[in-house]
Amino acid sequence: MALTMGCAAVMAAPVKKKTAVKKTAKTEKLRVEMNLNQGKATDSFKKGQEAYKNMWYDQAETYFKEALAQNPEDAYSTAYLGSIKLYNEDAQEAVDLLMSAIIMMDETTDPAFKAWTYSEMSAAYFELKQYDNALDFINHAVELSPADAHYAVERAVVKFRKRDYDGASMDAEYALTLSPEGDDLERAEGLVKACENILSGNNVVTPTEIIVAERDTVAADNVVLPEFPGGRKAMQEFIKTNVKYPAKAKKKGVGGTVVVECNFDPEGNMIASQVVEGINKDLDDEALRVCQAMPKFTPGTINGRPGHVKMLIQVKFNANK
């Protein structure tokens, strides 16, 4: 039996809310500059954008609703409200609002705004695990902004989740030709490596590859993951020593990788966990049990301070070993 693990940060700010929308310097700059100089934006809309830029989402929501009260056909404010709903974990309402915004768009709508809205719609469908719809909308974003590395990476992520590893690799490699920066560069490089590993038959995926392959990512720029006592190798050894391959599953040759999402508090305690990528009940339950049996971690930090941080722990079952 072979076991491997990996991890990815999925942090929420504020703590009580999960971040469903990717925050990068590039996309934040795009959102803030969009439509500010078109002359049609109301003061409420401009205030909403400024609040959104600073991630003051409750305040931004109030301003965008004021803007819609003045102009119910305001696609811009409607789309921002959809993005806020996505951030607040209401993916279905996000879809409804973003679709309304798309319907309101016309030939005068800023193409960059259209691409961003399609990308947000893709993110909402991704949260709902409707990956075909997510792919359709990110395709629209790529078509509108083919030179934008961020959208190419986002499409690669969706294809990766759909297990279209050839397509994901091609999009990630294409993104690298567009000179991505920061998080997009790391994600593209990691996706290429992850796809290479999988397509070559080597299903061992490293922590870096998992973090770039997941849509849910950090909202802050400086996040340090919780650490198992003794580090990654010690955690691998803990899993190897403590996991018990369910006899029924091993006898039938059932194996694969179970991914467990673990939630840590600012003290490093695992306060919740759930299987997010499973195989069957027996293997899922065993992977979950082993993760829950782990000792207290070194706390994760957000911008240098201990905070609530999520990470993914990957347990691989190989019935042939």
C-alpha positions in Angstrom: 0.0 0.0 0.0 1.4 3.4 -1.0 0.4 6.6 0.6 1.1 10.1 -0.4 -0.2 13.5 0.9 -0.4 17.0 -0.3 -1.9 20.3 1.0 -3.4 23.5 -0.2 -4.4 26.7 1.6 -8.0 27.8 1.4 -8.3 30.7 3.9 -11.2 33.0 4.7 -11.1 36.7 5.5 -13.0 37.6 7.6 -12.7 34.3 9.4 -16.4 33.4 9.3 -16.6 33.4 5.5 -14.9 31.2 3.0 -13.3 32.8 0.0 -14.7 31.5 -3.2 -13.3 34.1 -5.5 -9.7 34.2 -6.4 -7.9 37.5 -5.4 -4.9 38.5 -7.4 -3.3 41.9 -7.8 -4.2 41.8 -11.5 -7.8 41.0 -11.1 -8.3 43.5 -8.3 -6.7 46.2 -10.4 -9.0 45.3 -13.3 -12.1 45.4 -11.1 -11.3 48.8 -9.6 -10.5 50.5 -12.8 -13.4 49.1 -14.7 -16.0 51.7 -15.7 -14.7 54.5 -13.4 -14.1 56.8 -16.3 -17.1 56.1 -18.5 -19.0 59.1 -17.1 -22.2 57.0 -16.5 -21.1 55.6 -13.1 -23.0 57.0 -10.2 -21.4 58.0 -6.9 -22.9 55.0 -5.3 -21.3 52.7 -7.9 -17.9 54.3 -7.5 -18.1 54.0 -3.7 -19.1 50.4 -4.2 -16.1 49.7 -6.3 -13.8 51.3 -3.8 -15.3 49.2 -1.0 -15.0 46.1 -3.1 -11.4 46.9 -3.8 -10.7 46.9 -0.1 -12.8 43.8 0.4 -15.4 45.6 2.5 -18.1 43.5 0.9 -21.0 44.4 3.2 -20.4 48.0 2.5 -19.9 47.4 -1.2 -23.2 45.5 -1.4 -25.1 48.5 0.1 -23.6 50.9 -2.4 -24.3 48.6 -5.4 -27.9 48.2 -4.3 -28.2 51.9 -4.2 -26.8 52.2 -7.7 -29.3 49.6 -8.9 -32.2 51.5 -7.2 -31.2 54.5 -9.5 -30.7 52.3 -12.5 -32.2 48.7 -12.4 -30.5 47.9 -15.7 -27.0 48.5 -14.4 -25.1 45.4 -15.5 -22.0 46.5 -13.7 -23.5 46.8 -10.2 -25.5 43.6 -10.8 -22.3 41.7 -11.6 -20.5 43.0 -8.6 -23.3 41.9 -6.4 -23.1 38.5 -7.9 -19.4 38.4 -7.1 -20.1 39.4 -3.5 -22.6 36.6 -3.2 -20.0 34.2 -4.5 -17.6 35.4 -1.9 -20.3 34.9 0.8 -20.7 31.3 -0.3 -24.1 31.8 -2.0 -23.0 30.4 -5.3 -26.6 29.8 -6.6 -27.6 33.4 -6.0 -24.3 34.5 -7.5 -25.2 32.6 -10.7 -28.6 34.3 -10.8 -27.2 37.8 -10.4 -24.3 37.2 -12.8 -26.7 35.8 -15.5 -28.9 38.9 -15.1 -25.8 41.0 -15.6 -24.9 39.1 -18.7 -28.4 39.5 -20.1 -28.1 43.3 -19.5 -24.9 43.6 -21.4 -24.8 45.0 -25.0 -22.3 46.2 -27.5 -21.3 49.2 -25.4 -20.3 47.0 -22.4 -16.6 47.0 -21.7 -15.1 43.8 -23.1 -12.8 43.4 -20.1 -15.8 43.6 -17.8 -17.6 41.0 -19.9 -14.6 38.7 -19.6 -14.4 39.2 -15.9 -18.2 38.5 -15.4 -17.9 35.3 -17.4 -15.0 34.3 -15.2 -17.0 35.0 -12.1 -19.9 33.0 -13.5 -17.5 30.1 -14.1 -16.3 30.4 -10.5 -19.9 30.2 -9.3 -20.6 27.1 -11.3 -17.4 25.6 -10.1 -18.5 26.1 -6.5 -21.7 24.3 -7.4 -19.7 21.5 -8.9 -21.3 22.1 -12.3 -18.0 21.8 -14.2 -19.5 21.7 -17.7 -21.2 25.0 -17.1 -18.0 26.4 -15.5 -16.0 25.4 -18.6 -18.6 27.0 -20.9 -18.3 30.4 -19.2 -14.5 30.4 -18.8 -14.4 29.6 -22.5 -16.2 32.9 -23.1 -13.7 34.8 -20.9 -10.8 33.3 -22.8 -12.4 34.2 -26.2 -12.9 37.8 -25.1 -9.4 38.1 -23.6 -7.2 35.5 -25.3 -4.0 37.3 -24.2 -4.9 37.2 -20.5 -2.9 34.5 -18.7 -5.3 34.6 -15.7 -8.2 33.3 -17.7 -6.1 30.7 -19.4 -5.0 29.4 -16.0 -8.6 29.4 -14.7 -9.7 27.3 -17.7 -6.8 24.9 -17.1 -8.1 24.5 -13.5 -11.6 23.7 -14.6 -10.3 21.1 -17.1 -8.1 19.7 -14.4 -11.1 19.1 -12.2 -12.9 17.5 -15.1 -9.9 15.2 -15.5 -9.1 16.5 -18.9 -5.4 16.5 -18.2 -4.3 16.9 -21.8 -6.5 20.0 -22.1 -5.5 21.4 -18.7 -1.8 21.0 -19.6 -2.3 22.7 -23.0 -4.0 25.7 -21.3 -1.4 25.9 -18.6 1.4 25.8 -21.1 -0.4 28.4 -23.2 -0.7 30.6 -20.1 3.0 30.4 -19.6 3.6 31.8 -23.0 1.6 34.9 -21.9 4.2 35.8 -19.2 1.9 35.3 -16.2 3.0 36.8 -12.9 2.8 35.9 -9.2 0.1 33.4 -8.3 -0.9 32.7 -11.9 2.7 31.8 -12.8 2.9 29.4 -9.9 -0.4 27.8 -10.7 0.4 27.4 -14.4 3.7 25.8 -13.6 2.2 23.5 -11.0 -0.6 22.4 -13.3 1.8 21.5 -16.0 3.8 19.3 -13.6 0.6 17.8 -12.1 -0.7 16.9 -15.5 2.7 15.4 -16.6 2.7 13.2 -13.5 -0.8 12.0 -14.0 -0.5 11.4 -17.8 2.8 9.5 -17.2 1.1 7.2 -14.8 2.7 8.7 -11.7 -0.2 9.7 -9.5 2.0 11.3 -6.9 1.0 14.9 -6.8 3.1 17.3 -4.7 1.6 20.0 -2.3 2.6 22.7 -4.8 0.7 21.0 -7.6 -2.4 20.6 -5.5 -2.5 24.2 -4.4 -2.4 25.4 -7.9 -4.9 22.8 -9.1 -7.6 24.0 -6.7 -10.0 26.8 -7.5 -10.5 27.8 -3.8 -7.4 29.8 -3.0 -6.3 32.4 -0.5 -7.7 35.9 -0.2 -4.6 37.3 1.3 -1.2 37.4 -0.3 0.8 36.1 2.6 -0.5 32.9 4.0 1.5 30.2 5.7 -0.1 26.8 6.1 -0.3 25.0 9.4 2.5 22.5 9.8 2.5 19.0 11.2 5.0 18.5 14.1 8.2 17.6 12.4 7.2 18.8 8.9 5.8 17.1 5.8 7.9 14.0 6.0 6.8 13.4 9.6 3.2 13.7 8.4 3.7 11.3 5.6 5.2 8.8 8.2 2.2 9.4 10.5 -0.2 8.6 7.7 1.7 5.5 6.6 1.9 4.2 10.2 -1.6 4.9 11.2 -3.7 4.2 8.2 -5.4 0.8 8.0 -6.3 -0.2 4.5 -9.9 -1.5 4.6 -9.7 -5.3 3.9 -12.8 -5.4 1.8 -11.5 -2.6 -0.5 -8.0 -4.0 -0.8 -9.3 -7.5 -1.6 -11.4 -6.1 -4.4 -8.4 -4.0 -5.6 -10.2 -0.7 -4.9 -7.8 2.1 -4.5 -7.1 5.7 -5.4 -6.7 9.1 -3.7 -8.9 10.5 -1.0 -8.6 14.3 -0.4 -9.6 15.6 3.0 -10.2 19.3 3.7 -9.1 20.2 7.2 -9.9 23.4 9.1 -7.5 24.7 11.6 -8.1 27.4 14.2 -5.5 30.1 15.1 -4.0 27.7 17.8 -3.3 24.9 15.2 -6.2 22.7 16.3 -8.1 20.8 13.6 -11.6 21.9 14.3 -13.4 20.3 11.3 -12.7 18.0 8.4 -14.5 16.6 5.4 -13.8 14.5 2.4 -13.9 16.6 -0.7 -12.6 14.0 -3.2 -13.5 10.5 -2.3 -13.5 6.9 -3.6 -16.0 4.9 -1.5 -17.3 5.0 2.0 -14.7 2.6 3.5 -11.7 4.4 2.1 -13.1 7.8 2.7 -13.9 7.1 6.3 -10.4 5.7 6.9 -8.7 8.7 5.4 -10.9 11.0 7.5 -10.1 9.0 10.6 -6.4 9.3 10.1 -6.5 13.0 9.5 -8.7 13.5 12.6 -6.2 11.5 14.7 -3.3 13.9 13.8 -1.7 15.9 16.7 -1.9 19.7 17.0 -0.2 21.6 14.2 1.9 24.6 14.2 -0.7 27.4 13.6 -1.1 28.8 10.1 -0.7 32.5 9.6 -2.4 35.2 7.5 -0.2 38.2 6.9 2.0 37.2 9.7 -0.7 36.5 12.3 -2.2 33.2 13.4 -5.6 32.7 11.7 -8.2 30.2 10.5 -6.7 28.4 7.6 -7.9 25.3 5.6 -5.6 22.9 3.9 -6.1 19.7 1.9 -4.5 16.5 3.0 -4.2 13.8 0.3 -4.2 10.1 1.2 -3.5 7.6 -1.6 -4.5 3.9 -1.4 -2.7 1.5 -3.7 -4.1 -2.0 -3.5 -1.2 -3.4 -5.6 1.4 -2.6 -2.9 
